Amino acid sequence: MASKADEVGSLLFKEITNEMFRMLKKVQFAVMAALLLSTAGCGIYSFTGASISPDVKTVSIKYFPNIAPLVQPTLSRKFTEALRDKFTSLTNLSIVTSNGDLNIEGEITGYSTEPEAIQGDQKAAMQRLKITVNVRFTNKKDEKQNFETSFSSFKDYDATVRLSDVEDGLIDYINEELTQDVFNKAVVNW
């Protein structure tokens, strides 16, 4: 008799499980539909967090000259390309040479190394590479979004290593941080 009860219990469990699965699918569909409907008229949303008005179609990102006291020869090109790549990979905006709906321009104002983590013998265990950029952002469709801000980022490296041996990797890391900060300030409106 126990096996008959187990069989009935098993069938009942399967039926309840199947019904719960069907209900969950319906709830999931309803939630997704509600999300789509709630964002339909509010702009373009993406998983990057960007909130860009549907009438914004283009962005122009001008070359960032290096006016820092210490000039690294490839930094201007690398930073400008990284910023353009950030916008093309995370938005549907077209890059134009000038007069975009969004305009980004500025200059590299700082490039420096300084000692960090001073040890007991007054020698630095780490060095810090720091880059600062000044950015002017103009939104032709919504002037309240315009700003001019200075952004800085840094990366520490072992003081026993020559900067020239690790400089490219450090610049790439810092550029990623800086371009994300600029992107967030320009188009992520939380």
ZISUL-V500512 format. One record per run of one state. SS is the DSSP state (helix for helix, strand for strand, loop for the rest). FROM is the first residue (numbers start at 0). TO is the last residue. If there is no record, write none. Layout:
BEGIN
<<SS & FROM & TO> <SS & FROM & TO>>
END
This chain:
BEGIN
<<loop & 0 & 0> <helix & 1 & 38> <loop & 39 & 42> <strand & 43 & 44> <loop & 45 & 49> <strand & 50 & 51> <loop & 52 & 56> <strand & 57 & 60> <loop & 61 & 63> <strand & 64 & 65> <loop & 66 & 73> <helix & 74 & 89> <loop & 90 & 92> <strand & 93 & 95> <loop & 96 & 100> <strand & 101 & 117> <loop & 118 & 122> <strand & 123 & 138> <loop & 139 & 141> <helix & 142 & 144> <loop & 145 & 145> <strand & 146 & 157> <loop & 158 & 161> <helix & 162 & 186> <loop & 187 & 189>>
END
